[in-house]
Each structure stands twice: as structure tokens, then as C-alpha cells.
Amino acid sequence: MKKKELREYIKNIISKKLSENNELTREGVADSVLNHISGILKKSSSKRFKANLEKIAADSPGGKKAVEDLIKNIKSTDTAVKKADDLMKKYDIYS
């Protein structure tokens, strides 16, 4: 995306956010725009990651096994992190 296109895109996001909530401050607008852009980048990154895993899995049986193991490990890690978060909330460690 070119600089001019990016600038126009951000202006459109700001206009939309302001029309949705007239009480937004400059900081609120900046946070909202950055969160929006961050969300788009995360989705794009996830799609690329998934596409690359699919390429590796299609390449060979060993690649397929490696991708399956990776996905299993990611799910296991996500479960462990969620359990840790739940315990931290339960014992009020975040405050």
C-alpha cells in the first residue's frame, strides 16, 4: 500500500469512528485506529501462517506430520495459557 493510499485509508477509519462516537478524544481516536489496523494485520498474518502450513503439509508425509504436531503443540500451549490466566484471575494476581 502506498503512503497516499494508507493516509486515505486511515482518514476513512477516523471519519467512521468519529461518526460512531462524537465524544471520542484525540487519544481515543488514535487508539481506535491503531487497534483496527492491528486487528487487520493479525488476521493477515494468521492467513499467511495457515497458508504456509498447508504448503508444508502438502509437500510430503513428513511435512504433514510436522504440521500436525505443531498444531497439536499450539493447542496444548493455548490450553495451558488459558488455565494459567484462569488461576491468576482466581487468585487476583492481576490487580
C-alpha positions as semicolon CSV with decimal commas, in nm:
position;residue;x (nm);y (nm);z (nm)
1;M;0,000;0,000;0,000
2;K;0,137;0,338;-0,097
3;K;0,173;0,621;0,151
4;K;-0,110;0,821;-0,008
5;E;-0,343;0,520;-0,006
6;L;-0,259;0,445;0,357
7;R;-0,322;0,807;0,455
8;E;-0,663;0,799;0,280
9;Y;-0,749;0,466;0,442
10;I;-0,667;0,600;0,789
11;K;-0,872;0,916;0,725
12;N;-1,170;0,698;0,635
13;I;-1,130;0,491;0,952
14;I;-1,109;0,808;1,163
15;S;-1,419;0,953;0,998
16;K;-1,609;0,632;1,061
17;K;-1,500;0,613;1,427
18;L;-1,594;0,978;1,487
19;S;-1,935;0,933;1,325
20;E;-1,997;0,633;1,552
21;N;-1,897;0,823;1,869
22;N;-1,881;1,203;1,874
23;E;-1,730;1,209;2,223
24;L;-1,401;1,046;2,124
25;T;-1,086;1,230;2,223
26;R;-0,775;1,250;2,003
27;E;-0,620;0,972;2,210
28;G;-0,937;0,766;2,177
29;V;-0,935;0,808;1,800
30;A;-0,566;0,715;1,780
31;D;-0,620;0,407;1,998
32;S;-0,922;0,304;1,797
33;V;-0,742;0,341;1,463
34;L;-0,434;0,157;1,586
35;N;-0,648;-0,125;1,728
36;H;-0,834;-0,151;1,397
37;I;-0,511;-0,167;1,195
38;S;-0,358;-0,412;1,443
39;G;-0,659;-0,641;1,403
40;I;-0,626;-0,636;1,026
41;L;-0,254;-0,716;1,047
42;K;-0,318;-1,005;1,285
43;K;-0,579;-1,155;1,052
44;S;-0,345;-1,118;0,755
45;S;-0,059;-1,276;0,945
46;S;-0,279;-1,567;1,056
47;K;-0,393;-1,631;0,699
48;R;-0,033;-1,633;0,573
49;F;0,073;-1,865;0,854
50;K;-0,211;-2,106;0,776
51;A;-0,134;-2,097;0,402
52;N;0,233;-2,171;0,468
53;L;0,144;-2,463;0,695
54;E;-0,082;-2,601;0,424
55;K;0,204;-2,581;0,173
56;I;0,438;-2,765;0,409
57;A;0,177;-3,033;0,482
58;A;0,114;-3,088;0,111
59;D;0,486;-3,119;0,036
60;S;0,548;-3,460;0,194
61;P;0,420;-3,706;0,454
62;G;0,693;-3,583;0,689
63;G;0,577;-3,225;0,635
64;K;0,219;-3,324;0,706
65;K;0,323;-3,496;1,030
66;A;0,532;-3,195;1,136
67;V;0,238;-2,959;1,075
68;E;0,001;-3,186;1,269
69;D;0,248;-3,197;1,561
70;L;0,289;-2,819;1,553
71;I;-0,087;-2,761;1,557
72;K;-0,122;-3,008;1,846
73;N;0,152;-2,825;2,040
74;I;-0,004;-2,484;1,972
75;K;-0,342;-2,606;2,101
76;S;-0,176;-2,756;2,408
77;T;0,007;-2,430;2,476
78;D;-0,314;-2,228;2,432
79;T;-0,489;-2,455;2,683
80;A;-0,206;-2,419;2,936
81;V;-0,200;-2,039;2,899
82;K;-0,577;-2,021;2,948
83;K;-0,551;-2,234;3,263
84;A;-0,274;-2,009;3,395
85;D;-0,483;-1,699;3,320
86;D;-0,781;-1,852;3,498
87;L;-0,571;-1,925;3,806
88;M;-0,425;-1,575;3,807
89;K;-0,776;-1,428;3,791
90;K;-0,899;-1,666;4,060
91;Y;-0,624;-1,560;4,298
92;D;-0,642;-1,195;4,190
93;I;-0,280;-1,181;4,077
94;Y;-0,352;-0,923;3,802
95;S;-0,452;-0,644;4,037
